[in-house]
Amino acid sequence: MHELQTGMYARSLAGHDKGKLYIIIALDENYVYLADGKQRTIDHPKKKRFRHIQPDCHVDSQIQEKLNSSRKLRDEEIKRAIKLKEAQKQEVRNVKG
């Protein structure tokens, strides 16, 4: 399994938000902090244990760059990235049909 990092997509495996896609915006030794740009903003991220998420090895490079630099990341950018990722997943489903 890949090491978790900021900017990586992750899906919730437990709780009322099960199945929801987020972006990891911060990590500590016990938790990941997730944002979706809507209910869970950058200022109020969702705190989850590692075992309660399914990381996606794909990293949004623009978001990761902003998280690792002093440039401000906006909730709109997170919403856009998640929307694009979900659209790509839907396209794959339609092709596999």
Residue frames as a rotation matrix with the C-alpha (Angstrom) as fourth column:
MET 1
0.576 0.817 0.000 0.00
0.817 -0.576 0.000 0.00
0.000 0.000 -1.000 0.00
HIS 2
-0.086 -0.577 0.812 1.20
0.489 -0.735 -0.470 3.51
0.868 0.356 0.345 -0.76
GLU 3
-0.642 -0.186 -0.744 2.03
0.753 -0.335 -0.566 5.83
-0.144 -0.924 0.355 2.06
LEU 4
0.487 0.873 0.030 -0.70
0.872 -0.484 -0.075 8.37
-0.051 0.063 -0.997 2.74
GLN 5
-0.719 -0.686 -0.114 0.05
0.672 -0.728 0.138 11.93
-0.178 0.023 0.984 1.76
THR 6
-0.161 0.654 -0.739 -1.71
0.068 -0.739 -0.670 15.25
-0.985 -0.158 0.074 1.51
GLY 7
-0.361 0.128 -0.924 -3.55
-0.851 -0.450 0.270 15.84
-0.381 0.884 0.272 -1.74
MET 8
-0.988 -0.008 -0.153 -4.48
-0.066 0.924 0.377 12.15
0.138 0.383 -0.914 -2.01
TYR 9
-0.126 0.991 -0.037 -8.09
-0.747 -0.071 0.661 11.12
0.652 0.111 0.750 -2.56
ALA 10
-0.995 -0.103 -0.013 -9.70
-0.069 0.755 -0.653 8.93
0.077 -0.648 -0.758 0.11
ARG 11
-0.182 0.973 -0.140 -13.14
-0.315 0.077 0.946 7.33
0.932 0.216 0.292 0.45
SER 12
-0.358 0.153 0.921 -14.87
-0.934 -0.054 -0.354 6.96
-0.005 -0.987 0.162 3.80
LEU 13
-0.646 0.074 -0.760 -15.44
-0.129 0.971 0.203 3.33
0.753 0.229 -0.617 4.85
ALA 14
-0.413 0.466 -0.783 -17.37
0.876 0.439 -0.200 3.94
0.251 -0.768 -0.589 8.08
GLY 15
-0.746 0.214 -0.630 -19.83
0.260 -0.778 -0.572 6.38
-0.613 -0.590 0.525 9.59
HIS 16
0.270 0.955 -0.123 -22.76
0.303 -0.205 -0.931 8.32
-0.914 0.214 -0.344 8.21
ASP 17
0.418 -0.199 -0.886 -20.58
-0.741 -0.639 -0.206 9.49
-0.525 0.743 -0.415 5.33
LYS 18
-0.102 -0.461 0.882 -19.67
0.082 0.879 0.469 5.95
-0.991 0.120 -0.052 4.18
GLY 19
0.220 0.105 0.970 -18.73
0.903 0.353 -0.243 5.94
-0.368 0.930 -0.017 0.49
LYS 20
0.970 0.183 -0.158 -18.07
0.132 -0.948 -0.290 9.69
-0.203 0.260 -0.944 0.30
LEU 21
0.308 -0.885 0.348 -14.96
0.870 0.115 -0.480 10.90
0.385 0.450 0.806 -1.51
TYR 22
0.925 -0.138 -0.355 -12.65
0.094 -0.820 0.565 13.39
-0.369 -0.556 -0.745 0.21
ILE 23
0.443 -0.886 0.138 -9.17
0.105 -0.101 -0.989 14.81
0.890 0.453 0.048 -0.22
ILE 24
0.469 -0.395 -0.790 -6.61
0.883 0.218 0.415 14.38
0.008 -0.893 0.451 2.55
ILE 25
0.676 -0.208 0.707 -5.54
0.043 -0.947 -0.319 17.84
0.736 0.246 -0.631 3.66
ALA 26
0.025 -0.711 0.703 -3.56
-0.921 -0.290 -0.260 16.89
0.389 -0.641 -0.662 6.79
LEU 27
0.451 0.003 -0.893 -2.21
0.141 0.987 0.075 13.88
0.881 -0.159 0.445 8.68
ASP 28
0.125 -0.560 0.819 -0.97
-0.972 -0.235 -0.012 13.12
0.199 -0.795 -0.574 12.15
GLU 29
-0.799 -0.601 0.038 0.09
-0.597 0.784 -0.170 9.89
0.073 -0.158 -0.985 13.86
ASN 30
-0.753 0.544 0.371 -3.50
0.187 0.717 -0.672 8.68
-0.631 -0.437 -0.641 14.49
TYR 31
0.252 0.967 -0.049 -5.82
0.398 -0.149 -0.905 10.55
-0.882 0.208 -0.422 12.15
VAL 32
-0.706 -0.267 0.656 -6.33
0.705 -0.351 0.616 11.90
0.065 0.898 0.436 8.67
TYR 33
-0.285 0.597 -0.750 -8.11
0.123 -0.753 -0.646 15.19
-0.951 -0.277 0.141 8.12
LEU 34
-0.582 0.188 0.791 -10.42
0.792 0.354 0.498 15.19
-0.186 0.916 -0.354 5.12
ALA 35
-0.432 0.479 -0.764 -12.15
-0.233 -0.878 -0.419 17.94
-0.872 -0.003 0.490 3.18
ASP 36
-0.235 0.423 0.875 -14.76
0.885 0.466 0.013 17.90
-0.402 0.777 -0.484 0.42
GLY 37
-0.945 -0.207 0.255 -15.12
0.297 -0.872 0.390 21.67
0.141 0.444 0.885 0.03
LYS 38
-0.188 0.952 0.240 -18.83
-0.026 -0.249 0.968 21.56
0.982 0.176 0.071 0.94
GLN 39
0.846 0.530 -0.063 -19.84
0.012 0.099 0.995 20.23
0.534 -0.842 0.077 4.35
ARG 40
0.646 -0.713 -0.271 -16.23
0.587 0.238 0.774 19.57
-0.488 -0.659 0.572 5.31
THR 41
0.941 -0.271 0.204 -14.23
-0.080 -0.761 -0.644 22.66
0.329 0.590 -0.737 4.47
ILE 42
0.073 -0.994 -0.075 -10.53
0.286 0.093 -0.954 23.34
0.955 0.048 0.292 4.81
ASP 43
-0.419 -0.207 0.884 -11.22
-0.625 -0.641 -0.447 25.21
0.659 -0.739 0.139 8.04
HIS 44
0.017 0.501 0.865 -13.40
-0.912 0.363 -0.192 22.38
-0.410 -0.786 0.462 9.46
PRO 45
-0.390 -0.240 -0.889 -12.08
-0.739 0.657 0.147 19.08
0.549 0.714 -0.434 8.11
LYS 46
0.795 0.601 -0.086 -13.46
-0.492 0.720 0.489 15.62
0.355 -0.346 0.868 8.91
LYS 47
-0.249 -0.868 0.429 -11.21
-0.968 0.214 -0.128 13.76
0.020 -0.447 -0.894 11.36
LYS 48
0.829 0.511 -0.227 -11.05
-0.521 0.853 0.018 10.01
0.203 0.103 0.974 10.74
ARG 49
0.250 -0.717 0.650 -8.89
-0.404 0.533 0.743 7.11
-0.880 -0.449 -0.156 11.84
PHE 50
-0.540 -0.599 -0.591 -6.74
-0.784 0.104 0.612 5.50
-0.305 0.794 -0.526 9.15
ARG 51
-0.915 0.153 0.374 -8.71
0.191 0.980 0.065 2.25
-0.357 0.130 -0.925 9.24
HIS 52
-0.008 0.996 -0.085 -11.92
0.443 -0.073 -0.894 4.13
-0.897 -0.044 -0.441 8.39
ILE 53
0.417 0.120 -0.901 -10.74
-0.654 -0.649 -0.389 5.34
-0.631 0.751 -0.192 4.99
GLN 54
0.484 -0.302 0.822 -9.85
0.664 0.738 -0.120 3.71
-0.571 0.603 0.557 1.69
PRO 55
0.007 -0.528 -0.849 -7.06
-0.258 -0.822 0.508 5.77
-0.966 0.216 -0.142 0.12
ASP 56
0.931 0.143 0.337 -6.92
0.306 0.200 -0.931 6.21
-0.200 0.969 0.142 -3.64
CYS 57
0.127 -0.992 0.005 -3.31
0.818 0.108 0.565 6.19
-0.561 -0.068 0.825 -4.84
HIS 58
0.063 -0.051 0.997 -4.08
0.811 -0.579 -0.080 9.11
0.581 0.814 0.005 -7.15
VAL 59
-0.189 -0.204 -0.961 -2.88
0.754 -0.657 -0.009 12.49
-0.630 -0.726 0.278 -5.89
ASP 60
0.795 0.406 0.450 -4.17
0.593 -0.676 -0.438 15.80
0.127 0.615 -0.778 -7.19
SER 61
-0.109 -0.994 0.019 -0.85
0.973 -0.111 -0.200 17.53
0.201 -0.003 0.980 -7.90
GLN 62
-0.233 0.065 0.970 -2.25
0.148 -0.984 0.102 21.08
0.961 0.167 0.220 -7.89
ILE 63
0.775 0.570 0.273 -3.85
-0.209 -0.176 0.962 20.58
0.596 -0.803 -0.017 -4.48
GLN 64
0.675 -0.592 -0.440 -0.79
0.738 0.549 0.393 18.84
0.009 -0.590 0.807 -3.08
GLU 65
-0.271 -0.803 0.530 1.42
0.756 -0.519 -0.400 21.68
0.596 0.292 0.748 -4.30
LYS 66
0.047 0.365 0.930 -0.76
-0.235 -0.901 0.366 24.28
0.971 -0.235 0.043 -2.56
LEU 67
0.941 0.318 -0.118 -0.93
0.013 0.313 0.950 22.24
0.339 -0.895 0.291 0.67
ASN 68
0.470 -0.843 -0.263 2.87
0.881 0.426 0.208 21.90
-0.064 -0.329 0.942 0.72
SER 69
-0.518 -0.616 0.594 3.54
0.643 -0.738 -0.204 25.55
0.564 0.276 0.778 -0.07
SER 70
-0.792 0.191 -0.579 2.42
0.372 -0.602 -0.707 28.79
-0.483 -0.776 0.406 1.47
ARG 71
-0.857 0.515 -0.039 -0.20
-0.328 -0.485 0.811 29.35
0.399 0.707 0.584 -1.26
LYS 72
-0.536 0.740 0.406 -3.81
-0.610 -0.008 -0.792 29.37
-0.583 -0.672 0.456 -0.06
LEU 73
-0.940 0.340 -0.012 -5.99
0.267 0.758 0.595 26.41
0.212 0.556 -0.804 -1.04
ARG 74
-0.602 0.793 0.095 -9.67
-0.797 -0.588 -0.142 27.22
-0.056 -0.161 0.985 -1.53
ASP 75
-0.329 0.592 0.735 -12.70
-0.185 0.723 -0.665 25.00
-0.926 -0.355 -0.128 -0.92
GLU 76
0.611 0.584 -0.534 -13.78
-0.597 -0.104 -0.796 25.58
-0.520 0.805 0.285 -4.54
GLU 77
-0.112 -0.749 -0.653 -10.59
-0.957 0.259 -0.134 23.90
0.269 0.610 -0.745 -5.76
ILE 78
-0.840 -0.132 0.526 -11.29
-0.361 0.860 -0.360 20.83
-0.404 -0.493 -0.770 -3.62
LYS 79
0.135 0.970 0.201 -14.90
-0.238 0.229 -0.944 20.65
-0.962 0.079 0.261 -4.87
ARG 80
0.503 0.006 -0.865 -13.69
-0.855 -0.147 -0.498 20.87
-0.130 0.989 -0.068 -8.48
ALA 81
-0.540 -0.806 -0.242 -11.07
-0.821 0.568 -0.059 18.14
0.186 0.167 -0.968 -8.01
ILE 82
-0.672 0.359 0.648 -13.57
-0.162 0.782 -0.601 15.76
-0.723 -0.509 -0.467 -6.36
LYS 83
0.410 0.878 -0.247 -16.16
-0.418 -0.060 -0.906 16.44
-0.811 0.475 0.343 -9.05
LEU 84
0.219 -0.425 -0.878 -13.63
-0.964 0.046 -0.263 15.65
0.153 0.904 -0.399 -11.79
LYS 85
-0.809 -0.554 0.196 -12.52
-0.585 0.791 -0.179 12.45
-0.056 -0.260 -0.964 -10.02
GLU 86
-0.302 0.795 0.526 -16.14
-0.104 0.521 -0.847 11.26
-0.948 -0.311 -0.075 -9.64
ALA 87
0.563 0.493 -0.663 -16.79
-0.673 -0.193 -0.714 12.05
-0.480 0.849 0.223 -13.32
GLN 88
-0.284 -0.749 -0.598 -13.76
-0.923 0.382 -0.040 9.98
0.258 0.541 -0.801 -14.35
LYS 89
-0.835 0.019 0.551 -15.01
-0.274 0.852 -0.446 7.08
-0.478 -0.523 -0.706 -12.23
GLN 90
0.178 0.982 0.063 -18.44
-0.249 0.107 -0.963 7.33
-0.952 0.156 0.263 -13.87
GLU 91
0.340 -0.131 -0.931 -16.86
-0.938 -0.120 -0.326 7.30
-0.069 0.984 -0.163 -17.35
VAL 92
-0.743 -0.662 -0.094 -14.98
-0.662 0.748 -0.033 4.11
0.092 0.037 -0.995 -16.50
ARG 93
-0.513 0.647 0.564 -18.24
-0.080 0.618 -0.782 2.49
-0.854 -0.447 -0.265 -15.31
ASN 94
0.470 0.750 -0.465 -20.00
-0.510 -0.199 -0.837 3.50
-0.720 0.631 0.289 -18.54
VAL 95
-0.033 -0.566 -0.823 -17.21
-0.984 0.163 -0.073 2.06
0.176 0.808 -0.563 -20.70
LYS 96
-0.913 -0.339 0.225 -17.16
-0.390 0.888 -0.246 -1.23
-0.117 -0.312 -0.943 -18.80
GLY 97
-0.323 0.923 -0.207 -20.98
-0.898 -0.230 0.375 -1.23
0.299 0.307 0.904 -19.01
